[in-house]
Amino acid sequence: MSTPLIEIKNLKKEFLYKGQKLLAVNGISLSVYPQETLGLVGESGCGKTALARTIMRLHEPTSGDVL
């Protein structure tokens, strides 16, 4: 198998909102290989944008790795 283009291991992203921690992404692990397509679907506020921005390094993960 080829090397993944994106590899995420146990990703967690928290934000501070009104003095409280808001857990946006919790324990996501996945690999995306060449010629694969990744789609993020879900209800409003479930963490899709937080995950995408963390993958693009616009946000630093609270814990876990984006390789």
Summary of the structure (lengths in Angstrom):
residues: 67
radius of gyration: 12.7
end to end distance: 17.0
largest distance: 45.5
contacts: 145
relative contact order: 0.35
helix: 12%
strand: 43%
